[in-house]
Amino acid sequence: MRQFFTLAVLTATVASGIRLATPFLLASLGETIGQRSGVLNLGVDGIMLLGAFGAYYTALHAENLWLAVLLGTLVGALMGLITAVVSVTMKAEQGISGIGVFLFGLGLSDLLFQKFVGTPLPIDTLPTARVPLLANIPTIGKMLFQANLMVYVAFLLVPAVAFVLNRTTYGTNIKAVGENPAAADSVGVNVARVRYSTIIIGSSLAGLAGATLAIQLGIFQQNLTQGQGFIAVALVYFGAWRPSGVMAGSLLYGMVAAIVLTWKTLGIIPQSASDLAAMAPAVLTVVALVVVARRFRQPAALAKPYERGG
Amino acid sequence: MGTKLLRRSALLALVAVMAIIAAACGNNGTTSGGGGGSPSAPLKVALVAPSATNDLAFTQSMTDALNALKESENLDIAVSDNLFVVDDAASAIRNYASQGYDLVIAHGSQFGGSVEQIAPDFPDVSFAWGTAGDTFGLTNVYAYQAASDQGGYVQGVLAAGLTKSKVIGVVGPIEVGDAKLYVDGFKAGVEATDPSTSVKVNYTGSFSDVGLAAEAARSFVAAKADVMTGSAQMVVGAVGVAKTNEVAWFGTQANQTSLAPSVVVASQVYHWEVVLKQIIDGIKAGTLGGQTYTIDLENGGEVIEYNSDYNLPAEVKAAGDAAIEGIKSGSIQTGVKE
């Protein structure tokens, strides 16, 4: 155990935890925005997969990582539009339609990969971006300020999303629509338009999360996300629908996963306990979810389609 | 209200159908046909596998073997891949058997229970199950396995000769079967060459989680590993990390040079056609099972394929080649037991 508490190992573990947390954070921030407006989107994982493939394919052929990120985000936005039509206009049961979107994304991403790529080919990965001055701080600099750009984008989005939700008229409308759409409608808020916008923004962030995952790993494979989208949805509940809470949940999950990996590498976790240890991030997050989320109330109109006069 | 309910139901049905079609499109379909196996008709062979046919690992090794024998053995091949859920695989195995396929290959040790249950229902169909050594006492079940500890041992010798930092990382999936054999053989090869070299092993708990494999590889890089290896289809993530950090990589099951030509030193490649030919010959002669076949270095079922673009020091390669010859002749024993 002593070998874990060395500066080099702790630094690498924290950096790894932050990197692991990044796709979760992006996806769960997007889902937070959608759920605050009263829309549950269980298709996040499928949208991440399509965003991941879109980014991977672009990086493979255009050899431009930022174009890849943009395309992954746009794919997410397009899937958001489809989801919004189904959930808002057609008023489908959101839980079921979300699962449909997930299966669609899972199958289509694999189909496109098999048809247009075939054998996995590596792509360039995101380079490390050092924050000037801050990256030179001993230990802390290496932990926090020498990461790829998407890490900074994800964590900067936390205060940005919080600002929008809490300090803007648009944010007020989002929350109003999520709590009492009829009341919001009565004062002139276009419920459908708000929900459309939140779903598209949320799905764009899910697409961005998938793109980030693909270009962090430098590869694409069937079911690349391994259910990370569903973890992201759970983290929204853990975070009590607040960006800062979602960030805390993502970091908890990422850090536990990183610690388990490091302990396995150092032999602190024996191979016989390897499978048990692999469960730790999910188990801890569920426990934390049960303890924390009970104290907070979900948006009153979550997962309830709105119909004027209905 | 009734019209709205109808509209919602129609939309839900549309979404469900879309999802089912897309999910089905993600797998290769099965094909049906009549019987075969006589000298003029092709032998109908079906492959049921847990991962993609182009995964550069487990499933690809069997797919490549079938394709290598397709013309010479007059095979009609059908494949159902990505069936990592055992129940789905069992359903495919039973379907192929009921459609009159001559040989159904259940390529995954996790499919053993399914083969044991299904095979007795189709006594005229031959089943091949791997990687495993148990035929369940059934006369229509073949088993096949790889002595992957042998190739692992050779690559361990090579790795120990290459490492400067004396730290080697191994990214494993689950500590079972073929993966465990390979890892144990690799460790034995390193130990036999340089006991002072540290081999760190991380079983991620998944055959397919590319992200976990990548992070495991990064943890090895942080621990100063300058050589790595790994098993299963998830290693594509680890190979990417090796490439970025210029860490030498040893592959297994399939040739992984294409993933990172600058760092892949060699790959232990499985040539399942060596034992598949024996199974097919047996079926054509009327023996539908009851035997276990093993690929190893001696029978050519396992081959160490070097990356010609990697600048491997001559003395290191010589040590590796000597290990290969020693294992073939029996003068070197890996010491690994299943």
Interface residues (C-beta under 8 A of the other chain):
Chain A: A8 V9 A12 T13 S16 R19 L20 V86 M90 K91 A92 E93 I96 S97 I99 G100 V101 F102 L103 F104 G105 L106 G107 L108 S109 D110 L111 Q114 G118 T119 P120 L121 P122 T125 L213 Q216 L217 G218 I219 Q221 Q222 N223 L224 Q226 Q228 A257 A258 L261 T262 K264 T265 L266 G267 Q271 S274 D275 A277 A278 E307
Chain B: K4 R7 R8 L11 L12 V15 A16 M18 A19 I20 I21 A22 A23 A24 C25 G26 N27 S51 A52 N54 D55 L56 Q60 N82 G169 I174 E175 K200 V201 N202 Y203 T204 G205 S206 S208 D209 V210 G211 L212 A214 E215 A216 R218 S219 F220 A222 A223 Q233 M234 V236 G237 V239 G240 K243 T244 S258 L259 A260
